[in-house]
Amino acid sequence: MTPEIAADLIGESLHLTMLLVLVLILPGLVTGLVVALFQAATQINEQTLAFLPRLLVTLLVLGLAGRWMVGLLMDYCVSIFERAAQLAS
């Protein structure tokens, strides 16, 4: 395996990891921002009000995008196994 191939594989894996994490994190981040603005506007300082909507949105996104995320991971794993013979030499 040449350094270029290794760098390419690392880049692909980091790109896939970043994509999968952002799909889960960004909706929770936006929800947290909206809830924080609502709490600041109404001066409600309840901790469960800040946590529960983010949890529900994250679970909803995981349920909706889970199949797509697993598909991406499976495609990446299959491509790694298909290139294993090339990488070993």
C-alpha atoms as an extended CHARMM CRD file, in Angstrom:
* protein
*
        89  EXT
         1         1  MET       CA              0.0000000000        0.0000000000        0.0000000000  PROA      1               0.0000000000
         2         2  THR       CA              1.4190000000        3.3130000000       -1.0300000000  PROA      2               0.0000000000
         3         3  PRO       CA              1.1220000000        6.4310000000        1.1060000000  PROA      3               0.0000000000
         4         4  GLU       CA             -1.2160000000        7.9710000000       -1.4890000000  PROA      4               0.0000000000
         5         5  ILE       CA             -3.6380000000        5.0500000000       -1.2260000000  PROA      5               0.0000000000
         6         6  ALA       CA             -3.5040000000        5.1900000000        2.5720000000  PROA      6               0.0000000000
         7         7  ALA       CA             -4.1570000000        8.9350000000        2.5600000000  PROA      7               0.0000000000
         8         8  ASP       CA             -7.0540000000        8.4290000000        0.1480000000  PROA      8               0.0000000000
         9         9  LEU       CA             -8.5930000000        5.7380000000        2.3690000000  PROA      9               0.0000000000
        10        10  ILE       CA             -8.2090000000        7.8820000000        5.4690000000  PROA      10              0.0000000000
        11        11  GLY       CA             -9.7640000000       10.8300000000        3.6550000000  PROA      11              0.0000000000
        12        12  GLU       CA            -12.7270000000        8.7270000000        2.5040000000  PROA      12              0.0000000000
        13        13  SER       CA            -13.3070000000        7.3480000000        5.9860000000  PROA      13              0.0000000000
        14        14  LEU       CA            -13.1130000000       10.7920000000        7.6000000000  PROA      14              0.0000000000
        15        15  HSD       CA            -15.4770000000       12.2330000000        4.9970000000  PROA      15              0.0000000000
        16        16  LEU       CA            -17.9900000000        9.4450000000        5.6040000000  PROA      16              0.0000000000
        17        17  THR       CA            -17.6760000000        9.8210000000        9.3780000000  PROA      17              0.0000000000
        18        18  MET       CA            -18.1840000000       13.5750000000        9.1790000000  PROA      18              0.0000000000
        19        19  LEU       CA            -21.2230000000       13.1550000000        6.9330000000  PROA      19              0.0000000000
        20        20  LEU       CA            -22.8570000000       10.6080000000        9.2260000000  PROA      20              0.0000000000
        21        21  VAL       CA            -22.2040000000       12.6680000000       12.3530000000  PROA      21              0.0000000000
        22        22  LEU       CA            -23.4630000000       15.8970000000       10.7930000000  PROA      22              0.0000000000
        23        23  VAL       CA            -26.7230000000       14.2340000000        9.7700000000  PROA      23              0.0000000000
        24        24  LEU       CA            -27.3940000000       13.5130000000       13.4500000000  PROA      24              0.0000000000
        25        25  ILE       CA            -25.8590000000       16.6170000000       15.0470000000  PROA      25              0.0000000000
        26        26  LEU       CA            -27.1630000000       19.4760000000       12.8880000000  PROA      26              0.0000000000
        27        27  PRO       CA            -30.9070000000       18.9500000000       13.4930000000  PROA      27              0.0000000000
        28        28  GLY       CA            -30.2590000000       18.6970000000       17.2350000000  PROA      28              0.0000000000
        29        29  LEU       CA            -28.1590000000       21.8450000000       17.0910000000  PROA      29              0.0000000000
        30        30  VAL       CA            -30.8840000000       23.7940000000       15.2970000000  PROA      30              0.0000000000
        31        31  THR       CA            -33.5070000000       22.4760000000       17.7150000000  PROA      31              0.0000000000
        32        32  GLY       CA            -31.3500000000       23.4500000000       20.6760000000  PROA      32              0.0000000000
        33        33  LEU       CA            -30.9220000000       26.9420000000       19.2680000000  PROA      33              0.0000000000
        34        34  VAL       CA            -34.6680000000       27.3740000000       18.7540000000  PROA      34              0.0000000000
        35        35  VAL       CA            -35.4220000000       26.0990000000       22.2640000000  PROA      35              0.0000000000
        36        36  ALA       CA            -32.7520000000       28.3720000000       23.7410000000  PROA      36              0.0000000000
        37        37  LEU       CA            -34.2380000000       31.3790000000       21.9590000000  PROA      37              0.0000000000
        38        38  PHE       CA            -37.6900000000       30.3980000000       23.2260000000  PROA      38              0.0000000000
        39        39  GLN       CA            -36.3610000000       30.0400000000       26.7750000000  PROA      39              0.0000000000
        40        40  ALA       CA            -34.6040000000       33.3890000000       26.5870000000  PROA      40              0.0000000000
        41        41  ALA       CA            -37.7190000000       35.1000000000       25.2520000000  PROA      41              0.0000000000
        42        42  THR       CA            -40.0290000000       33.6170000000       27.8830000000  PROA      42              0.0000000000
        43        43  GLN       CA            -37.4640000000       33.4580000000       30.7140000000  PROA      43              0.0000000000
        44        44  ILE       CA            -38.2480000000       29.7850000000       31.3520000000  PROA      44              0.0000000000
        45        45  ASN       CA            -35.1670000000       28.0370000000       32.7260000000  PROA      45              0.0000000000
        46        46  GLU       CA            -36.3050000000       24.4200000000       32.7730000000  PROA      46              0.0000000000
        47        47  GLN       CA            -33.5360000000       21.9330000000       31.9580000000  PROA      47              0.0000000000
        48        48  THR       CA            -35.8440000000       19.2170000000       30.6480000000  PROA      48              0.0000000000
        49        49  LEU       CA            -37.3150000000       21.7070000000       28.1800000000  PROA      49              0.0000000000
        50        50  ALA       CA            -33.8420000000       22.1270000000       26.7090000000  PROA      50              0.0000000000
        51        51  PHE       CA            -32.9780000000       18.4150000000       26.6270000000  PROA      51              0.0000000000
        52        52  LEU       CA            -36.1550000000       16.6340000000       25.5670000000  PROA      52              0.0000000000
        53        53  PRO       CA            -36.7370000000       18.3160000000       22.1660000000  PROA      53              0.0000000000
        54        54  ARG       CA            -33.1160000000       17.7060000000       21.1340000000  PROA      54              0.0000000000
        55        55  LEU       CA            -33.4110000000       14.0640000000       22.1380000000  PROA      55              0.0000000000
        56        56  LEU       CA            -36.6680000000       13.6200000000       20.2400000000  PROA      56              0.0000000000
        57        57  VAL       CA            -35.3310000000       15.3080000000       17.0960000000  PROA      57              0.0000000000
        58        58  THR       CA            -32.1640000000       13.2140000000       17.1960000000  PROA      58              0.0000000000
        59        59  LEU       CA            -34.1760000000       10.0080000000       17.5560000000  PROA      59              0.0000000000
        60        60  LEU       CA            -36.5050000000       11.0940000000       14.7490000000  PROA      60              0.0000000000
        61        61  VAL       CA            -33.5810000000       11.8240000000       12.4230000000  PROA      61              0.0000000000
        62        62  LEU       CA            -31.9700000000        8.5200000000       13.3550000000  PROA      62              0.0000000000
        63        63  GLY       CA            -35.2120000000        6.7370000000       12.5460000000  PROA      63              0.0000000000
        64        64  LEU       CA            -35.6900000000        8.5420000000        9.2370000000  PROA      64              0.0000000000
        65        65  ALA       CA            -32.0780000000        8.5150000000        8.0270000000  PROA      65              0.0000000000
        66        66  GLY       CA            -30.9250000000        5.2940000000        9.6800000000  PROA      66              0.0000000000
        67        67  ARG       CA            -31.4290000000        3.1150000000        6.6220000000  PROA      67              0.0000000000
        68        68  TRP       CA            -29.5400000000        5.5820000000        4.4370000000  PROA      68              0.0000000000
        69        69  MET       CA            -26.6980000000        5.8170000000        6.9700000000  PROA      69              0.0000000000
        70        70  VAL       CA            -26.3660000000        2.0390000000        7.2510000000  PROA      70              0.0000000000
        71        71  GLY       CA            -26.4170000000        1.8330000000        3.4460000000  PROA      71              0.0000000000
        72        72  LEU       CA            -23.5130000000        4.2710000000        3.2190000000  PROA      72              0.0000000000
        73        73  LEU       CA            -21.5380000000        2.3130000000        5.7980000000  PROA      73              0.0000000000
        74        74  MET       CA            -22.2370000000       -0.9770000000        4.0460000000  PROA      74              0.0000000000
        75        75  ASP       CA            -21.1970000000        0.4410000000        0.6660000000  PROA      75              0.0000000000
        76        76  TYR       CA            -17.9630000000        1.7350000000        2.1820000000  PROA      76              0.0000000000
        77        77  CYS       CA            -17.2240000000       -1.6060000000        3.8600000000  PROA      77              0.0000000000
        78        78  VAL       CA            -17.9080000000       -3.4930000000        0.6300000000  PROA      78              0.0000000000
        79        79  SER       CA            -15.5880000000       -1.1600000000       -1.2930000000  PROA      79              0.0000000000
        80        80  ILE       CA            -12.8410000000       -1.6690000000        1.2990000000  PROA      80              0.0000000000
        81        81  PHE       CA            -13.1840000000       -5.4520000000        1.0910000000  PROA      81              0.0000000000
        82        82  GLU       CA            -13.1890000000       -5.3310000000       -2.7120000000  PROA      82              0.0000000000
        83        83  ARG       CA             -9.9940000000       -3.2700000000       -2.6920000000  PROA      83              0.0000000000
        84        84  ALA       CA             -8.3210000000       -5.4520000000       -0.0400000000  PROA      84              0.0000000000
        85        85  ALA       CA             -6.3790000000       -7.4940000000       -2.5820000000  PROA      85              0.0000000000
        86        86  GLN       CA             -5.1270000000       -4.3340000000       -4.2610000000  PROA      86              0.0000000000
        87        87  LEU       CA             -4.2020000000       -2.7750000000       -0.9100000000  PROA      87              0.0000000000
        88        88  ALA       CA             -2.2370000000       -5.8070000000        0.2750000000  PROA      88              0.0000000000
        89        89  SER       CA              0.1880000000       -5.6920000000       -2.6400000000  PROA      89              0.0000000000
